[in-house]
Amino acid sequence: IALTIDASKTMLFAGTTAGTVQIWNRKIDMKESTLQAHEKEVLSLATSLDERYLATGGRDTSVKLWALSNFRHILTFPGHSATIVGLVFTHDSSELISGSSDRTIRLWDVANGDLKHTLRGHTGGVTA
């Protein structure tokens, strides 16, 4: 449902309808791990350019941050009221931007999970 790759092009991440993220190691062509990331489908994935973070978003309306080094959950960004359809990190990896079917785009501080800004005014859901 969602795909992304890390900056070094080593790890491939695939979101599933079961709420998991499958992690594939391209160097050895094998699945390395599976994260139980969300309660429903994983529809959005992003990796930070500094290769420290994986962000996941899904139909359960949550955005989650994971450590790429050990795939442990770091924090959850609350606030959206509908499906998460888009995620992207800023170039310096300090902020995460999420888009949702709730017609908002939100800017989050990765270090502490604080909501920095909400963009409203879309007449329909944000689609990417």
C-alpha positions as CSV (number, residue, x, y, z in Angstrom):
1,I,0.0,0.0,0.0
2,A,2.9,2.3,0.7
3,L,6.6,2.1,-0.2
4,T,9.8,4.0,0.7
5,I,13.5,3.4,0.7
6,D,16.2,4.8,2.9
7,A,18.7,7.4,1.6
8,S,21.5,4.8,1.2
9,K,19.1,2.6,-0.9
10,T,19.8,-0.4,1.4
11,M,16.5,-0.8,3.2
12,L,13.1,-1.0,1.5
13,F,9.9,-0.4,3.6
14,A,6.5,-1.7,2.6
15,G,3.2,-0.8,4.4
16,T,0.5,-3.5,4.4
17,T,-3.2,-3.8,4.8
18,A,-2.6,-5.6,8.1
19,G,-1.1,-2.5,9.7
20,T,2.5,-3.8,9.5
21,V,5.6,-2.5,7.8
22,Q,7.8,-5.1,6.2
23,I,11.5,-4.2,6.1
24,W,13.6,-5.6,3.3
25,N,17.4,-5.5,3.1
26,R,18.3,-5.0,-0.6
27,K,21.9,-6.1,-0.1
28,I,20.9,-9.6,0.8
29,D,17.5,-9.7,-0.9
30,M,15.7,-10.8,2.3
31,K,13.0,-9.5,4.6
32,E,14.8,-8.4,7.7
33,S,11.9,-7.6,10.1
34,T,8.2,-6.8,10.4
35,L,6.9,-3.9,12.5
36,Q,3.4,-4.0,13.9
37,A,3.0,-0.3,13.3
38,H,-0.7,0.5,13.1
39,E,-4.2,-0.9,13.9
40,K,-5.3,-0.5,10.3
41,E,-3.6,-0.2,6.9
42,V,-0.3,1.6,6.6
43,L,-0.8,4.1,3.8
44,S,2.2,6.5,4.2
45,L,5.9,6.0,4.8
46,A,8.9,8.3,4.9
47,T,12.5,8.0,5.9
48,S,14.7,10.9,7.0
49,L,17.7,11.9,4.9
50,D,20.0,11.4,7.9
51,E,18.8,7.8,8.1
52,R,17.8,8.1,11.7
53,Y,14.0,7.9,11.3
54,L,11.1,6.1,9.7
55,A,7.7,7.7,9.8
56,T,4.5,5.7,9.3
57,G,0.9,6.8,8.9
58,G,-2.3,5.0,8.3
59,R,-6.0,4.6,8.2
60,D,-6.0,4.7,12.1
61,T,-5.3,8.4,11.9
62,S,-1.9,8.2,13.7
63,V,1.5,9.2,12.7
64,K,4.4,7.3,14.3
65,L,8.1,7.8,14.5
66,W,10.5,4.8,14.6
67,A,14.3,4.6,15.0
68,L,15.9,3.1,11.9
69,S,18.8,1.8,13.9
70,N,16.7,-0.7,15.8
71,F,13.1,-0.3,14.5
72,R,11.9,0.8,18.0
73,H,8.9,3.1,18.3
74,I,10.0,6.6,19.5
75,L,6.8,8.6,19.6
76,T,3.3,9.1,18.2
77,F,2.1,12.4,16.8
78,P,-1.6,12.9,17.7
79,G,-4.0,15.3,16.1
80,H,-5.3,14.1,12.8
81,S,-8.9,13.0,12.7
82,A,-8.8,11.0,9.4
83,T,-6.5,8.8,7.3
84,I,-2.8,9.8,6.9
85,V,-2.1,10.0,3.2
86,G,1.3,11.7,3.0
87,L,4.5,12.0,5.0
88,V,7.8,13.8,4.3
89,F,10.8,14.9,6.4
90,T,12.4,18.3,5.9
91,H,16.0,18.1,4.5
92,D,17.6,18.5,7.9
93,S,15.3,15.8,9.4
94,S,14.2,18.1,12.2
95,E,10.6,18.3,11.1
96,L,8.0,15.9,9.8
97,I,5.1,17.0,7.6
98,S,1.9,15.0,7.5
99,G,-1.1,15.3,5.2
100,S,-4.5,13.8,6.0
101,S,-7.9,13.2,4.6
102,D,-9.1,15.5,7.4
103,R,-8.1,18.4,5.1
104,T,-5.0,19.5,7.1
105,I,-1.3,19.5,6.7
106,R,0.6,19.4,10.0
107,L,4.3,20.3,10.7
108,W,5.8,18.4,13.7
109,D,9.0,18.8,15.6
110,V,10.8,15.4,15.5
111,A,12.8,16.0,18.6
112,N,9.9,16.4,21.0
113,G,6.7,15.6,19.0
114,D,5.3,19.1,19.3
115,L,2.9,20.3,16.7
116,K,4.5,23.4,15.2
117,H,1.9,24.4,12.7
118,T,-1.4,23.3,11.1
119,L,-2.4,24.3,7.6
120,R,-6.1,24.4,7.0
121,G,-8.3,25.5,4.2
122,H,-8.3,22.5,1.8
123,T,-11.7,21.9,0.4
124,G,-11.1,18.2,0.3
125,G,-8.8,15.7,1.9
126,V,-5.1,16.1,1.2
127,T,-4.1,13.3,-1.1
128,A,-0.3,13.5,-1.1
